[in-house]
Amino acid sequence: MTLEPYVPELHFEHIKAWLQSWDEIVTPDGLPKTGFVVPGKAAGFMYRTDSSLALIENLVAAPGLSKEERNEAVDLVVAAICKEATQQGFKILLGTTQLDAVVKRAEKHGFIYVDGGFHVIALRLA
């Protein structure tokens, strides 16, 4: 499998379709410039902040992949985001999920599970 940096003109429509299969809506300006794609298989993004914290979000795989293909592709994306965050000097990479499988994958990559019972909130500003 090959891993590529995210290029909106090449990858956005595929990622949009994958996210729509989860009833998620995304626009081009909703994704950061820092992301990685295994073409036709998976993608994920790093949201940078002006602190020592970055976020790993919008991990998604193409519908219909075998479990093995999905795992291999998403693991490549996660590893690339972790490496990029380290290279950019971030000290913490934080992610959120509702899926136990994502927690298990994250732990495999060295993340720790932080139980907080929190709720995600959003405010549209424009």
N, CA and C atoms as a LAMMPS dump frame, in Angstrom:
ITEM: TIMESTEP
0
ITEM: NUMBER OF ATOMS
378
ITEM: BOX BOUNDS ff ff ff
-5.0000000000000000e+02 5.0000000000000000e+02
-5.0000000000000000e+02 5.0000000000000000e+02
-5.0000000000000000e+02 5.0000000000000000e+02
ITEM: ATOMS id mol type element x y z
1 1 1 N 0.845 -1.187 0
2 1 2 C 0 0 0
3 1 3 C 0.881 1.238 0
4 2 1 N 0.426 2.242 -0.718
5 2 2 C 1.183 3.488 -0.766
6 2 3 C 0.443 4.574 0.004
7 3 1 N 1.206 5.437 0.602
8 3 2 C 0.681 6.545 1.39
9 3 3 C 1.052 7.84 0.69
10 4 1 N 0.109 8.765 0.614
11 4 2 C 0.35 10.052 -0.042
12 4 3 C -0.086 11.181 0.876
13 5 1 N 0.576 12.338 0.762
14 5 2 C 0.041 13.518 1.444
15 5 3 C -1.307 13.884 0.822
16 6 1 N -2.191 14.423 1.626
17 6 2 C -3.509 14.842 1.152
18 6 3 C -3.375 16.007 0.182
19 7 1 N -3.973 15.851 -0.989
20 7 2 C -4.063 16.909 -1.999
21 7 3 C -5.549 17.055 -2.317
22 8 1 N -6.165 18.168 -1.912
23 8 2 C -7.614 18.301 -2.072
24 8 3 C -8.124 17.996 -3.479
25 9 1 N -7.419 18.48 -4.487
26 9 2 C -7.876 18.274 -5.866
27 9 3 C -7.892 16.797 -6.26
28 10 1 N -7.047 16.014 -5.634
29 10 2 C -6.972 14.582 -5.957
30 10 3 C -7.841 13.711 -5.049
31 11 1 N -7.989 14.113 -3.802
32 11 2 C -8.556 13.208 -2.805
33 11 3 C -9.889 13.621 -2.196
34 12 1 N -10.245 14.903 -2.252
35 12 2 C -11.397 15.368 -1.485
36 12 3 C -12.689 14.626 -1.816
37 13 1 N -13.011 14.46 -3.083
38 13 2 C -14.296 13.847 -3.448
39 13 3 C -14.424 12.418 -2.919
40 14 1 N -13.319 11.674 -2.921
41 14 2 C -13.349 10.307 -2.371
42 14 3 C -13.616 10.343 -0.868
43 15 1 N -12.892 11.221 -0.173
44 15 2 C -13.046 11.327 1.278
45 15 3 C -14.454 11.789 1.628
46 16 1 N -14.963 12.734 0.877
47 16 2 C -16.332 13.223 1.093
48 16 3 C -17.331 12.066 0.989
49 17 1 N -17.181 11.234 -0.027
50 17 2 C -18.088 10.09 -0.217
51 17 3 C -17.951 9.087 0.928
52 18 1 N -16.727 8.82 1.365
53 18 2 C -16.529 7.884 2.468
54 18 3 C -17.197 8.401 3.735
55 19 1 N -17.013 9.69 4.019
56 19 2 C -17.618 10.27 5.221
57 19 3 C -19.14 10.297 5.118
58 20 1 N -19.66 10.521 3.916
59 20 2 C -21.114 10.522 3.732
60 20 3 C -21.709 9.157 4.053
61 21 1 N -20.944 8.096 3.849
62 21 2 C -21.449 6.762 4.186
63 21 3 C -21.642 6.607 5.699
64 22 1 N -21.047 7.495 6.482
65 22 2 C -21.223 7.546 7.946
66 22 3 C -22.149 8.695 8.338
67 23 1 N -22.853 9.258 7.367
68 23 2 C -23.751 10.4 7.588
69 23 3 C -23.017 11.634 8.097
70 24 1 N -21.768 11.781 7.692
71 24 2 C -20.992 12.97 8.032
72 24 3 C -20.854 13.828 6.786
73 25 1 N -20.973 15.124 6.979
74 25 2 C -20.852 16.067 5.869
75 25 3 C -19.562 16.845 6.053
76 26 1 N -18.8 16.967 4.992
77 26 2 C -17.554 17.719 5.043
78 26 3 C -17.464 18.608 3.809
79 27 1 N -16.882 19.773 3.999
80 27 2 C -16.609 20.689 2.892
81 27 3 C -15.098 20.819 2.764
82 28 1 N -14.612 21.231 1.6
83 28 2 C -13.158 21.328 1.428
84 28 3 C -12.478 22.187 2.495
85 29 1 N -13.131 23.27 2.906
86 29 2 C -12.501 24.139 3.905
87 29 3 C -12.615 23.581 5.325
88 30 1 N -13.275 22.459 5.489
89 30 2 C -13.386 21.817 6.796
90 30 3 C -12.265 20.841 7.089
91 31 1 N -11.447 20.576 6.093
92 31 2 C -10.317 19.668 6.285
93 31 3 C -9.021 20.47 6.294
94 32 1 N -8.088 20.113 7.163
95 32 2 C -6.813 20.828 7.206
96 32 3 C -5.913 20.426 6.046
97 33 1 N -4.856 21.179 5.866
98 33 2 C -3.894 20.867 4.804
99 33 3 C -3.074 19.63 5.139
100 34 1 N -2.901 19.359 6.422
101 34 2 C -2.069 18.238 6.841
102 34 3 C -2.921 16.986 6.977
103 35 1 N -2.756 16.094 6.019
104 35 2 C -3.481 14.839 6.03
105 35 3 C -2.75 13.821 5.185
106 36 1 N -3.149 12.573 5.323
107 36 2 C -2.529 11.492 4.566
108 36 3 C -3.608 10.577 4.02
109 37 1 N -3.327 10.014 2.844
110 37 2 C -4.301 9.19 2.136
111 37 3 C -3.62 7.93 1.614
112 38 1 N -4.264 6.807 1.802
113 38 2 C -3.937 5.596 1.06
114 38 3 C -4.997 5.559 -0.036
115 39 1 N -4.62 5.886 -1.28
116 39 2 C -5.621 6.061 -2.34
117 39 3 C -6.586 4.882 -2.452
118 40 1 N -7.87 5.245 -2.488
119 40 2 C -8.921 4.258 -2.618
120 40 3 C -9.235 3.484 -1.355
121 41 1 N -8.507 3.793 -0.25
122 41 2 C -8.664 2.963 0.944
123 41 3 C -8.926 3.734 2.234
124 42 1 N -8.134 4.759 2.546
125 42 2 C -8.287 5.423 3.851
126 42 3 C -7.651 6.802 3.842
127 43 1 N -8.05 7.606 4.827
128 43 2 C -7.485 8.945 4.984
129 43 3 C -7.615 9.38 6.435
130 44 1 N -6.831 10.374 6.802
131 44 2 C -6.912 10.966 8.134
132 44 3 C -6.178 12.289 8.141
133 45 1 N -6.446 13.086 9.179
134 45 2 C -5.959 14.464 9.196
135 45 3 C -5.416 14.866 10.555
136 46 1 N -4.476 15.824 10.515
137 46 2 C -3.938 16.429 11.717
138 46 3 C -4.343 17.895 11.732
139 47 1 N -5.07 18.263 12.761
140 47 2 C -5.468 19.655 12.953
141 47 3 C -4.449 20.293 13.888
142 48 1 N -3.742 21.302 13.39
143 48 2 C -2.717 21.98 14.18
144 48 3 C -3.343 23.079 15.032
145 49 1 N -2.738 23.319 16.181
146 49 2 C -3.15 24.427 17.036
147 49 3 C -1.931 25.31 17.278
148 50 1 N -2.144 26.441 17.945
149 50 2 C -1.008 27.295 18.296
150 50 3 C -0.513 26.983 19.707
151 51 1 N -0.719 25.749 20.127
152 51 2 C -0.233 25.253 21.418
153 51 3 C 0.611 24.003 21.156
154 52 1 N 0.92 23.267 22.202
155 52 2 C 1.701 22.037 22.035
156 52 3 C 0.82 20.839 21.691
157 53 1 N -0.459 21.092 21.432
158 53 2 C -1.45 20.05 21.179
159 53 3 C -1.902 20.065 19.72
160 54 1 N -1.973 18.9 19.119
161 54 2 C -2.567 18.741 17.788
162 54 3 C -3.67 17.693 17.9
163 55 1 N -4.561 17.693 16.934
164 55 2 C -5.678 16.751 16.932
165 55 3 C -5.563 15.804 15.75
166 56 1 N -5.862 14.549 15.974
167 56 2 C -5.975 13.572 14.895
168 56 3 C -7.464 13.295 14.735
169 57 1 N -7.984 13.598 13.566
170 57 2 C -9.429 13.505 13.355
171 57 3 C -9.744 13.094 11.92
172 58 1 N -11.022 12.849 11.69
173 58 2 C -11.545 12.468 10.372
174 58 3 C -10.818 11.27 9.78
175 59 1 N -10.506 10.294 10.633
176 59 2 C -10.006 9.023 10.114
177 59 3 C -11.175 8.32 9.453
178 60 1 N -10.972 7.885 8.233
179 60 2 C -12.062 7.236 7.51
180 60 3 C -11.484 6.227 6.526
181 61 1 N -12.215 5.15 6.333
182 61 2 C -11.832 4.138 5.347
183 61 3 C -12.945 4.004 4.322
184 62 1 N -12.562 3.586 3.147
185 62 2 C -13.539 3.37 2.083
186 62 3 C -14.474 2.232 2.471
187 63 1 N -15.759 2.395 2.21
188 63 2 C -16.695 1.299 2.486
189 63 3 C -16.345 0.07 1.639
190 64 1 N -16.618 -1.091 2.184
191 64 2 C -16.449 -2.319 1.411
192 64 3 C -15.079 -2.959 1.481
193 65 1 N -14.142 -2.366 2.199
194 65 2 C -12.827 -2.992 2.328
195 65 3 C -12.914 -4.175 3.286
196 66 1 N -12.042 -5.14 3.08
197 66 2 C -11.949 -6.225 4.055
198 66 3 C -11.373 -5.656 5.351
199 67 1 N -11.578 -6.357 6.442
200 67 2 C -11.052 -5.904 7.733
201 67 3 C -9.537 -5.745 7.665
202 68 1 N -8.874 -6.674 7.012
203 68 2 C -7.417 -6.636 6.91
204 68 3 C -6.947 -5.424 6.109
205 69 1 N -7.597 -5.185 4.959
206 69 2 C -7.238 -4.026 4.132
207 69 3 C -7.469 -2.722 4.88
208 70 1 N -8.616 -2.627 5.529
209 70 2 C -8.959 -1.415 6.281
210 70 3 C -7.938 -1.184 7.388
211 71 1 N -7.625 -2.231 8.146
212 71 2 C -6.669 -2.087 9.241
213 71 3 C -5.303 -1.643 8.746
214 72 1 N -4.822 -2.262 7.689
215 72 2 C -3.507 -1.905 7.162
216 72 3 C -3.483 -0.452 6.69
217 73 1 N -4.514 -0.043 5.959
218 73 2 C -4.558 1.317 5.42
219 73 3 C -4.679 2.358 6.53
220 74 1 N -5.589 2.138 7.464
221 74 2 C -5.783 3.115 8.543
222 74 3 C -4.55 3.163 9.443
223 75 1 N -3.919 2.026 9.695
224 75 2 C -2.691 2.028 10.495
225 75 3 C -1.593 2.854 9.829
226 76 1 N -1.47 2.767 8.514
227 76 2 C -0.485 3.587 7.798
228 76 3 C -0.778 5.073 7.975
229 77 1 N -2.038 5.438 7.871
230 77 2 C -2.441 6.84 8.016
231 77 3 C -2.153 7.33 9.436
232 78 1 N -2.529 6.548 10.434
233 78 2 C -2.303 6.947 11.829
234 78 3 C -0.812 7.112 12.1
235 79 1 N -0.008 6.167 11.65
236 79 2 C 1.44 6.252 11.863
237 79 3 C 2.016 7.506 11.208
238 80 1 N 1.541 7.839 10.02
239 80 2 C 2.034 9.031 9.321
240 80 3 C 1.655 10.305 10.071
241 81 1 N 0.442 10.359 10.597
242 81 2 C 0.013 11.543 11.354
243 81 3 C 0.824 11.661 12.643
244 82 1 N 1.059 10.561 13.323
245 82 2 C 1.876 10.589 14.542
246 82 3 C 3.283 11.102 14.238
247 83 1 N 3.867 10.614 13.168
248 83 2 C 5.214 11.046 12.775
249 83 3 C 5.223 12.532 12.426
250 84 1 N 4.242 12.98 11.664
251 84 2 C 4.159 14.388 11.268
252 84 3 C 3.998 15.289 12.488
253 85 1 N 3.149 14.896 13.426
254 85 2 C 2.947 15.692 14.642
255 85 3 C 4.252 15.808 15.43
256 86 1 N 4.983 14.716 15.522
257 86 2 C 6.272 14.73 16.214
258 86 3 C 7.251 15.651 15.497
259 87 1 N 7.34 15.53 14.176
260 87 2 C 8.263 16.357 13.398
261 87 3 C 7.931 17.841 13.506
262 88 1 N 6.654 18.164 13.661
263 88 2 C 6.254 19.565 13.783
264 88 3 C 6.372 20.079 15.217
265 89 1 N 6.82 19.242 16.141
266 89 2 C 7.098 19.68 17.501
267 89 3 C 5.937 19.621 18.474
268 90 1 N 4.85 18.991 18.089
269 90 2 C 3.727 18.868 19.019
270 90 3 C 4.075 17.867 20.115
271 91 1 N 3.542 18.097 21.303
272 91 2 C 3.831 17.233 22.446
273 91 3 C 2.689 16.282 22.758
274 92 1 N 1.491 16.623 22.327
275 92 2 C 0.321 15.774 22.558
276 92 3 C -0.484 15.7 21.27
277 93 1 N -0.911 14.504 20.93
278 93 2 C -1.805 14.282 19.799
279 93 3 C -3.086 13.704 20.386
280 94 1 N -4.175 14.425 20.23
281 94 2 C -5.445 14.086 20.864
282 94 3 C -6.472 13.718 19.808
283 95 1 N -7.255 12.698 20.073
284 95 2 C -8.326 12.308 19.163
285 95 3 C -9.58 11.958 19.939
286 96 1 N -10.705 11.987 19.26
287 96 2 C -11.972 11.6 19.876
288 96 3 C -12.632 10.529 19.015
289 97 1 N -13.379 9.661 19.662
290 97 2 C -14.089 8.617 18.933
291 97 3 C -15.229 8.068 19.779
292 98 1 N -16.188 7.481 19.108
293 98 2 C -17.255 6.737 19.772
294 98 3 C -17.053 5.237 19.599
295 99 1 N -16.051 4.853 18.834
296 99 2 C -15.874 3.456 18.45
297 99 3 C -14.784 2.768 19.265
298 100 1 N -15.125 1.651 19.881
299 100 2 C -14.15 0.884 20.65
300 100 3 C -12.989 0.416 19.777
301 101 1 N -13.273 0.084 18.526
302 101 2 C -12.218 -0.372 17.617
303 101 3 C -11.172 0.717 17.394
304 102 1 N -11.607 1.968 17.371
305 102 2 C -10.664 3.079 17.189
306 102 3 C -9.811 3.248 18.445
307 103 1 N -10.412 3.066 19.614
308 103 2 C -9.648 3.131 20.861
309 103 3 C -8.567 2.052 20.852
310 104 1 N -8.917 0.839 20.463
311 104 2 C -7.946 -0.26 20.414
312 104 3 C -6.824 0.039 19.427
313 105 1 N -7.173 0.58 18.267
314 105 2 C -6.153 0.934 17.279
315 105 3 C -5.228 2.006 17.855
316 106 1 N -5.815 3.013 18.484
317 106 2 C -5.021 4.104 19.052
318 106 3 C -4.052 3.572 20.105
319 107 1 N -4.529 2.685 20.959
320 107 2 C -3.659 2.11 21.988
321 107 3 C -2.506 1.344 21.353
322 108 1 N -2.765 0.689 20.246
323 108 2 C -1.716 -0.033 19.524
324 108 3 C -0.623 0.925 19.035
325 109 1 N -1.007 2.182 18.793
326 109 2 C -0.063 3.202 18.324
327 109 3 C 0.516 4.026 19.475
328 110 1 N 0.255 3.623 20.723
329 110 2 C 0.846 4.298 21.867
330 110 3 C -0.037 5.32 22.556
331 111 1 N -1.244 5.539 22.067
332 111 2 C -2.179 6.455 22.722
333 111 3 C -2.662 5.822 24.028
334 112 1 N -3.112 6.663 24.949
335 112 2 C -3.737 6.166 26.165
336 112 3 C -5.204 6.569 26.141
337 113 1 N -6.032 5.728 26.727
338 113 2 C -7.461 6.018 26.789
339 113 3 C -7.719 6.944 27.966
340 114 1 N -8.384 8.052 27.713
341 114 2 C -8.718 9.02 28.752
342 114 3 C -10.234 9.015 28.899
343 115 1 N -10.72 8.45 29.992
344 115 2 C -12.162 8.388 30.227
345 115 3 C -12.61 9.696 30.85
346 116 1 N -13.573 10.334 30.223
347 116 2 C -14.013 11.605 30.761
348 116 3 C -15.505 11.825 30.69
349 117 1 N -16.199 10.981 29.968
350 117 2 C -17.636 11.141 29.84
351 117 3 C -18.038 12.496 29.289
352 118 1 N -17.233 13.041 28.39
353 118 2 C -17.506 14.379 27.868
354 118 3 C -18.46 14.348 26.687
355 119 1 N -18.966 15.486 26.35
356 119 2 C -19.835 15.665 25.192
357 119 3 C -19.126 16.569 24.195
358 120 1 N -19.312 16.309 22.933
359 120 2 C -18.735 17.155 21.889
360 120 3 C -19.762 18.214 21.525
361 121 1 N -19.321 19.456 21.503
362 121 2 C -20.201 20.57 21.154
363 121 3 C -19.58 21.354 20.009
364 122 1 N -20.398 22.028 19.239
365 122 2 C -19.898 22.814 18.11
366 122 3 C -20.738 24.069 17.964
367 123 1 N -20.118 25.11 17.463
368 123 2 C -20.795 26.366 17.185
369 123 3 C -20.404 26.801 15.786
370 124 1 N -21.361 26.941 14.905
371 124 2 C -21.08 27.426 13.554
372 124 3 C -20.859 28.931 13.635
373 125 1 N -19.71 29.395 13.155
374 125 2 C -19.342 30.805 13.24
375 125 3 C -19.59 31.568 11.953
376 126 1 N -19.763 30.879 10.87
377 126 2 C -20.003 31.583 9.599
378 126 3 C -20.958 30.781 8.738
